[in-house]
Amino acid sequence: MEFPKRVYTADEVETAKELIREGHKHRLKIKGKPEFKQRIKEALGLIKTAQFYDFLRTYIRQIIEIDGFSQLRETESVIWLSKYAVEDPIEGAGFLIQKAHQMKDYIEGRLYYDKGEVNAVKKRVQFLQHLKTRSKNPTLKRKCEDRLKRWTETPFP
């Protein structure tokens, strides 16, 4: 069975769910200018360090550079991303994990936007904690601590 090209109809969502339960991982594709691809590779390196790469590949098939607003395209399992969203590799990596979690919620039939985005932000915070713990780079650890403070200053409901 092949992962559906779209994840829109009830049958497509059910097929995606079944394949994910069986351990399906996408071969992540990146489309964009060379500078964008390099920044994505940096962000993916951080995601691998935090051991979240398989999570990302479970739910996201492709990352495409766009000139507009960065967003999850849930019916395609794709993240549209502006170059500005990955200027900072830590924030870029966090954004990718947040959107992957929203895709997970979409596939599982849970609210993934509006108030549902709170759980995706919690996943982003978890990613930052893991990155801080697993990194051996003291500068990266300090930057993660900075981001953690910013993302946890406002309590979640």
PyMOL commands that set and color helices and strands:
alter all, ss='L'
color gray80, all
select helices_A, chain A and resi 10-21+34-49+53-59+74-76+83-86+89-107+114-134+138-152
alter helices_A, ss='H'
color red, helices_A
select strands_A, chain A and resi 29-31+62-65+71-73+78-81
alter strands_A, ss='S'
color yellow, strands_A
deselect
rebuild
show_as cartoon
